[in-house]
Amino acid sequence: MKLKNLIICGFAALFALAPLSTSAHSAVLVDNAGLVSSSDFEEVDDVLWDTSVEHDVDIWVHTTKSLNNMSISNYADQWYDECAAREDGIVLVVCTSPRQYYIMTSGSCIYAFTDAGLDYIEAQIVPKMSKGNYADAFITFAELCDDYMVQAEKGKPYDDNKMPKKPYNLLLSLLIAIGAGSVFGGIGVVRQFSLLKSVHKKQGAADYKKPDSFQLDSHRDIYLYRKVERKEKPRDDTNRSAGGSTTRTGSSGQTRGGSGGTF
């Protein structure tokens, strides 16, 4: 009887723990537009959640079919104010009608995600969204958020003077180098062959001398020199970007940063 009770308790414990394995945290991917398949949803949500917990900021992706007659920046402000738990955070809002997106930053994330940094993120995710690869785009967004937060925590956020390094394709670079070397080397060899002439070696130096062609009238030593002075050219900084983040006052009166466009 005791063994039977232990077995029953064991099964009860398994059933009690089962929901935790599928929903161990509240979703930070709010896919109201249904852009991510059910098979990809958990992976995308987990990456966003893990990054949020790792850096103690709110990182969200919110998709919608309508902006409720609001600008997408105001929509992002209002949605973040209602749903986010922290002032420090970033949210990617994607609307399908019209096809717009907006990345809104708040609190410390304004410092971590500069204007130049946001431009880089957009360049990585917008082409994927345009092709309908939303899960891939959102995972890329989460991974870049993690990279940006690590960099900001070091006191050196990504900006005009420092951006993430793109993956280096060693094989492709090697093939390009070999191909370019072969082409230019071949051109040089062909050119040298075209300049060759049939000549015969003379046996003595006298054969190369024209009689009475050399007369020495005077002899002097002349020492030549030059003096070079280099001065740094002043830089014109009037058109240079100051970097950092452009901010605005959000719909709730909070300071916000962000960037967006169409896809």
KAZI-V213058 format. One record per residue. N is the residue number from 1. RES is the residue in one small letter. OMEGA is omega in whole degrees, 0 to 359 (* if undefined). D_FIRST is the distance of its C-alpha to the first C-alpha in whole Angstrom. Layout:
# KAZI-V213058
n=N res=RES omega=OMEGA d_first=D_FIRST
n=N res=RES omega=OMEGA d_first=D_FIRST
This chain:
# KAZI-V213058
n=1 res=m omega=179 d_first=0
n=2 res=k omega=179 d_first=4
n=3 res=l omega=180 d_first=5
n=4 res=k omega=179 d_first=5
n=5 res=n omega=178 d_first=6
n=6 res=l omega=180 d_first=9
n=7 res=i omega=180 d_first=10
n=8 res=i omega=179 d_first=11
n=9 res=c omega=179 d_first=12
n=10 res=g omega=178 d_first=14
n=11 res=f omega=179 d_first=16
n=12 res=a omega=179 d_first=17
n=13 res=a omega=179 d_first=19
n=14 res=l omega=179 d_first=20
n=15 res=f omega=179 d_first=22
n=16 res=a omega=182 d_first=23
n=17 res=l omega=184 d_first=25
n=18 res=a omega=180 d_first=26
n=19 res=p omega=181 d_first=29
n=20 res=l omega=182 d_first=30
n=21 res=s omega=181 d_first=31
n=22 res=t omega=181 d_first=33
n=23 res=s omega=183 d_first=35
n=24 res=a omega=180 d_first=35
n=25 res=h omega=177 d_first=38
n=26 res=s omega=185 d_first=40
n=27 res=a omega=173 d_first=43
n=28 res=v omega=167 d_first=46
n=29 res=l omega=181 d_first=47
n=30 res=v omega=189 d_first=48
n=31 res=d omega=181 d_first=49
n=32 res=n omega=180 d_first=51
n=33 res=a omega=178 d_first=53
n=34 res=g omega=183 d_first=51
n=35 res=l omega=182 d_first=52
n=36 res=v omega=180 d_first=49
n=37 res=s omega=181 d_first=47
n=38 res=s omega=180 d_first=43
n=39 res=s omega=182 d_first=43
n=40 res=d omega=188 d_first=45
n=41 res=f omega=185 d_first=44
n=42 res=e omega=180 d_first=41
n=43 res=e omega=180 d_first=43
n=44 res=v omega=182 d_first=46
n=45 res=d omega=181 d_first=44
n=46 res=d omega=180 d_first=43
n=47 res=v omega=178 d_first=46
n=48 res=l omega=181 d_first=48
n=49 res=w omega=181 d_first=45
n=50 res=d omega=179 d_first=45
n=51 res=t omega=178 d_first=48
n=52 res=s omega=181 d_first=48
n=53 res=v omega=183 d_first=46
n=54 res=e omega=186 d_first=47
n=55 res=h omega=176 d_first=51
n=56 res=d omega=174 d_first=50
n=57 res=v omega=176 d_first=52
n=58 res=d omega=177 d_first=51
n=59 res=i omega=186 d_first=51
n=60 res=w omega=164 d_first=51
n=61 res=v omega=182 d_first=52
n=62 res=h omega=177 d_first=53
n=63 res=t omega=182 d_first=54
n=64 res=t omega=178 d_first=56
n=65 res=k omega=183 d_first=58
n=66 res=s omega=178 d_first=60
n=67 res=l omega=178 d_first=62
n=68 res=n omega=178 d_first=62
n=69 res=n omega=178 d_first=66
n=70 res=m omega=170 d_first=66
n=71 res=s omega=185 d_first=67
n=72 res=i omega=178 d_first=64
n=73 res=s omega=178 d_first=65
n=74 res=n omega=177 d_first=64
n=75 res=y omega=179 d_first=61
n=76 res=a omega=178 d_first=60
n=77 res=d omega=184 d_first=61
n=78 res=q omega=181 d_first=59
n=79 res=w omega=180 d_first=56
n=80 res=y omega=180 d_first=55
n=81 res=d omega=183 d_first=56
n=82 res=e omega=190 d_first=54
n=83 res=c omega=185 d_first=51
n=84 res=a omega=181 d_first=51
n=85 res=a omega=184 d_first=49
n=86 res=r omega=173 d_first=52
n=87 res=e omega=180 d_first=56
n=88 res=d omega=181 d_first=56
n=89 res=g omega=179 d_first=55
n=90 res=i omega=179 d_first=56
n=91 res=v omega=173 d_first=56
n=92 res=l omega=178 d_first=57
n=93 res=v omega=180 d_first=58
n=94 res=v omega=179 d_first=58
n=95 res=c omega=182 d_first=60
n=96 res=t omega=180 d_first=60
n=97 res=s omega=3 d_first=63
n=98 res=p omega=183 d_first=65
n=99 res=r omega=181 d_first=64
n=100 res=q omega=174 d_first=64
n=101 res=y omega=177 d_first=62
n=102 res=y omega=175 d_first=62
n=103 res=i omega=181 d_first=61
n=104 res=m omega=178 d_first=61
n=105 res=t omega=182 d_first=61
n=106 res=s omega=177 d_first=60
n=107 res=g omega=183 d_first=60
n=108 res=s omega=180 d_first=60
n=109 res=c omega=174 d_first=60
n=110 res=i omega=178 d_first=63
n=111 res=y omega=185 d_first=64
n=112 res=a omega=184 d_first=62
n=113 res=f omega=180 d_first=63
n=114 res=t omega=178 d_first=67
n=115 res=d omega=180 d_first=69
n=116 res=a omega=179 d_first=69
n=117 res=g omega=178 d_first=66
n=118 res=l omega=177 d_first=65
n=119 res=d omega=180 d_first=67
n=120 res=y omega=179 d_first=66
n=121 res=i omega=180 d_first=62
n=122 res=e omega=180 d_first=64
n=123 res=a omega=181 d_first=66
n=124 res=q omega=188 d_first=62
n=125 res=i omega=184 d_first=60
n=126 res=v omega=178 d_first=63
n=127 res=p omega=179 d_first=64
n=128 res=k omega=178 d_first=60
n=129 res=m omega=179 d_first=60
n=130 res=s omega=179 d_first=63
n=131 res=k omega=180 d_first=61
n=132 res=g omega=179 d_first=58
n=133 res=n omega=188 d_first=56
n=134 res=y omega=180 d_first=55
n=135 res=a omega=179 d_first=51
n=136 res=d omega=180 d_first=53
n=137 res=a omega=183 d_first=56
n=138 res=f omega=176 d_first=53
n=139 res=i omega=177 d_first=51
n=140 res=t omega=178 d_first=55
n=141 res=f omega=181 d_first=55
n=142 res=a omega=181 d_first=52
n=143 res=e omega=177 d_first=53
n=144 res=l omega=176 d_first=57
n=145 res=c omega=178 d_first=55
n=146 res=d omega=180 d_first=54
n=147 res=d omega=182 d_first=57
n=148 res=y omega=181 d_first=59
n=149 res=m omega=177 d_first=57
n=150 res=v omega=181 d_first=57
n=151 res=q omega=180 d_first=60
n=152 res=a omega=179 d_first=61
n=153 res=e omega=175 d_first=59
n=154 res=k omega=181 d_first=61
n=155 res=g omega=182 d_first=64
n=156 res=k omega=181 d_first=66
n=157 res=p omega=177 d_first=64
n=158 res=y omega=181 d_first=66
n=159 res=d omega=184 d_first=69
n=160 res=d omega=185 d_first=72
n=161 res=n omega=179 d_first=73
n=162 res=k omega=180 d_first=70
n=163 res=m omega=179 d_first=67
n=164 res=p omega=178 d_first=64
n=165 res=k omega=178 d_first=65
n=166 res=k omega=179 d_first=65
n=167 res=p omega=182 d_first=63
n=168 res=y omega=180 d_first=65
n=169 res=n omega=184 d_first=66
n=170 res=l omega=183 d_first=67
n=171 res=l omega=180 d_first=67
n=172 res=l omega=179 d_first=69
n=173 res=s omega=179 d_first=72
n=174 res=l omega=179 d_first=72
n=175 res=l omega=178 d_first=73
n=176 res=i omega=180 d_first=75
n=177 res=a omega=180 d_first=77
n=178 res=i omega=181 d_first=78
n=179 res=g omega=180 d_first=79
n=180 res=a omega=179 d_first=81
n=181 res=g omega=180 d_first=83
n=182 res=s omega=181 d_first=84
n=183 res=v omega=183 d_first=85
n=184 res=f omega=177 d_first=88
n=185 res=g omega=179 d_first=88
n=186 res=g omega=178 d_first=89
n=187 res=i omega=180 d_first=92
n=188 res=g omega=180 d_first=93
n=189 res=v omega=179 d_first=94
n=190 res=v omega=180 d_first=95
n=191 res=r omega=179 d_first=98
n=192 res=q omega=178 d_first=99
n=193 res=f omega=182 d_first=100
n=194 res=s omega=181 d_first=102
n=195 res=l omega=182 d_first=104
n=196 res=l omega=176 d_first=105
n=197 res=k omega=178 d_first=108
n=198 res=s omega=180 d_first=110
n=199 res=v omega=179 d_first=112
n=200 res=h omega=183 d_first=114
n=201 res=k omega=173 d_first=114
n=202 res=k omega=183 d_first=117
n=203 res=q omega=182 d_first=119
n=204 res=g omega=181 d_first=120
n=205 res=a omega=182 d_first=120
n=206 res=a omega=180 d_first=124
n=207 res=d omega=180 d_first=123
n=208 res=y omega=184 d_first=121
n=209 res=k omega=176 d_first=124
n=210 res=k omega=184 d_first=126
n=211 res=p omega=176 d_first=130
n=212 res=d omega=180 d_first=131
n=213 res=s omega=183 d_first=128
n=214 res=f omega=177 d_first=127
n=215 res=q omega=180 d_first=129
n=216 res=l omega=182 d_first=128
n=217 res=d omega=181 d_first=130
n=218 res=s omega=183 d_first=128
n=219 res=h omega=177 d_first=126
n=220 res=r omega=177 d_first=123
n=221 res=d omega=179 d_first=120
n=222 res=i omega=180 d_first=118
n=223 res=y omega=182 d_first=115
n=224 res=l omega=177 d_first=112
n=225 res=y omega=174 d_first=109
n=226 res=r omega=179 d_first=107
n=227 res=k omega=182 d_first=105
n=228 res=v omega=176 d_first=102
n=229 res=e omega=180 d_first=101
n=230 res=r omega=177 d_first=97
n=231 res=k omega=179 d_first=96
n=232 res=e omega=179 d_first=93
n=233 res=k omega=180 d_first=93
n=234 res=p omega=180 d_first=92
n=235 res=r omega=175 d_first=89
n=236 res=d omega=183 d_first=89
n=237 res=d omega=186 d_first=86
n=238 res=t omega=183 d_first=87
n=239 res=n omega=182 d_first=85
n=240 res=r omega=179 d_first=82
n=241 res=s omega=179 d_first=78
n=242 res=a omega=180 d_first=77
n=243 res=g omega=180 d_first=73
n=244 res=g omega=185 d_first=71
n=245 res=s omega=172 d_first=69
n=246 res=t omega=183 d_first=71
n=247 res=t omega=178 d_first=69
n=248 res=r omega=176 d_first=70
n=249 res=t omega=182 d_first=69
n=250 res=g omega=183 d_first=66
n=251 res=s omega=180 d_first=65
n=252 res=s omega=180 d_first=63
n=253 res=g omega=178 d_first=66
n=254 res=q omega=175 d_first=64
n=255 res=t omega=181 d_first=66
n=256 res=r omega=170 d_first=64
n=257 res=g omega=176 d_first=65
n=258 res=g omega=180 d_first=65
n=259 res=s omega=180 d_first=66
n=260 res=g omega=181 d_first=66
n=261 res=g omega=180 d_first=68
n=262 res=t omega=179 d_first=67
n=263 res=f omega=* d_first=65
